[in-house]
Amino acid sequence: MNSSADVDNKAGQLSTMGRLLDRLIGETRRFYLQLARGRRQVKVVRVADSTERMRSVFILGLQRSGTTPLRLALDVHPDLACPPESQILAPLLDVWNEPLVEEGMLGLGYDRSAGRQEMAATFTRLIEGYAQASKPGASFWVDKTPQYVPLATELPELFPEAHFIVITRHPVGQINSFTVGGKRRPLPLKDDPESILAAGSNFYVRGVEQLSKLCRQNPSRVTAVSYEELCLEPDRVLSEICVDLGIEDSPGMSRYGDVDHDAGVEGTKALRFDQIKELDRDLPSWFAEHTSEVESALRVAEAIGYDRADAGPPRDLRRKLRELDRVDSA
C-alpha cells in the first residue's frame, strides 16, 4: 500500500510532466506559426526606384468591419498587391506633432505641409517595395490599415492620385466582434470612461463620421461597400470595385484561400478562412438588454441606410454616406 508521501510524490511528478507537456505544446504551436508566417512573408531586400509609379488604393473601415476578407479577396487579383496592415503612416505623420521636430525641419526648409508630403512619399516607397517584391506585375498597391480611419480626410491631399474603398458594417455586429460581446476593452477604447459597449458605440460614430466626410469631399475617388453586401454577393461587390479601379474582373477573388497571402501583424489567424463567410444576420444576445448603450451608433447606422433591428445590408449606402451630417446622439 502506497504511503501518503508516495502519493504526493507521484502527484508532484505528474504535475511537473503536465507543465512540461503544456510547454512542449506551446513551443510546437509557436514553431508552426513562425513556419506559416515565414512561408507567407515577403522579404524586401532593396526598395528599388521605379520609373513607373504604381497607383495607390486605401481600404478604410473600422476594425472588425470586413477589411481583412476584402483585402485578401483583392489580393487574388493579379493587378493588385495588398500587403498586411502597414501601421507606419500614422506614426510618420505624428512626428509633426512634436514642436521640436517641426522647428528642426523648418531649419531644413520643410514646413509642416511639405514635411508631411515627404512622409507620405516615404510611406509610398515602402509599400511599393513590398508590392514589387511580392507581385512584380501588379499596377496597384492596396493598403488596408483600420488605424488610418482617423486620417481619412487628410489622405486625399497626401495621396492625390489615390482611390479609396470605404467599407462599413452594422454597428451591433462591429461592436460585438470588436469588444468580444462587451467583455474586452480594446486599445482604441481605453480612454473612454463609459461602459465597453458605449465606448464601442462612440468609436463607431467617430469612425463613420470620418468616412462620411471622405465620401462627401471626394465623391469621385471613393467606392463605398458594406460588409453585409460583401458576404451576401461577394462576386458582384468585387466586380464593382474592379470597375471603379478601371481594371478587368478576376474570377475566383472571393475564394482567396486558393492563393498565398502574407499575414503580417494580423497573424495567421486572419488567414484561417478560405473564402468570404456567409452573413450571420442574428443580433447578439446582449443587444436587447443593452440597446441604450449603443444608441448613438444605431442612429448613425440608420442615417446611412441600416435597419437597427436587422443585421442585413444597408440601403443606398453610397448616397447616404455622402449626405450624412453629424447625427445628434443625445
Protein Blocks (a to p, Z undefined) as FASTA:
>chain_A
ZZfklmmmmmmmmmmmmmmmmmmmmmmmmmmmmmmmmmmpccdfbacddfbdcddddddd
dehilpmmmmmmmmmpmkbccdddeklmmmmmmmmmpmklmmmmmmnopafklmmmmmmm
mmmmmmmmmmmmmmmmbcbdcdddfklmmmmmmmmmmmmmbccddddddfklmmmmmnnn
olaccfklmmpmbdfklmmmmmmmmmmmmmmmmmmmmmmlcccddfklmmmmmmlmmmmm
mmmnopacdehklmmmlpccdfkjnojmlmmpfbdcdddfbdcfklmmmmmmmmmmmmmm
mmnopafkbccdcehklmmmmmpccddfZZ
